Amino acid sequence: MTLEDEIRQIVLARLETLPEDTGMSIGFAGELNKQELISHVKNGDMIGQTIIDAEMQFLQALKTGVFYE
Amino acid sequence: MNKRLLVTRPNFDRTTRYVSVWAKDVIKVAEQKGFTVLDLVGKRANRREFEGMVRKHKPSFLFLNGHGSADAITGQNEEPLVEVGVNADVLKGAVTYALSCSSGKTLGVQAVAHGADAYIGYREEFIFLFDEAMRTRPGQDELAAHFSTSSNQVALSLLKGHTAKEAHENSRQSFARSMRKLLTSEATDRESAAIRYLFWNMRHQVCLGNGSAKI
């Protein structure tokens, strides 16, 4: 499994924990519900990739301890 | 000093209805501080009214809310209000805060090249989470409020007399505070999920042009 695949699994696991009534506004995609978000991440399309990028950047930042400075 | 604020607040879908409501807090503070507020809400957020208002009143601060792209910021029903290669010069001489996706990538750069004092915006998508149950009450959506508080900090800091760069930094610090609070408190699942998108918005917010500019 590549790092990208591992991150995708982390993102999906995170999204699965969301209550069904949680939505996301994401620019070009408009408003998405939980199941739509999961679908985009699984498909690996542009929206899914943006969500994965957000997760990767967050994890990298956590590693540097930036939130606790 | 020219104390005029022009706000665009399209409100035709969920995203624009939310940011339109968020902007009310900024308008309230602006009025308290003696600013004349030119509020282009709903169908008034169109190019004709926008350009006319800017050219006539020359506001020192433009607060643009709505959908966008690297090349444009739009108004009601996604009508472009400011576009690269078309009318980026309309922002000349003012400080702009664009709560809009990706316009910091190209439009903001061109606006500054055409004489905008400063341009604060986002290089990537502005992302926020919301509570479906609050569909008709965006102002009471506590999940979305984690995002609006930090975004609004740009405009509120400018209204309090801070420079563009300080306003940008104050907003970034507000995002960081929200993230730290959610990381260290007993956050709900969706509040925990929000942290990475708060970080995303913080990371991609940019301040272009003269960082010392004030409104």
Interface residues (C-beta under 8 A of the other chain):
Chain A: R14 L15 T17 L18 P19 E20 D21 T22 G23 M24 S25 I26 G27 F28 G30 E31 N33 T50 A54 E55 Q57 F58 A61 F67 Y68
Chain B: D13 R14 T15 Y18 H67 G68 S69 C101 S102 E124 E125 F126 I127 F128 L129 F130 D131 E132 A133 L143 A176 M179 R180 L183 D189 R190 A193 I195 R196 Y197 F199 W200 R203
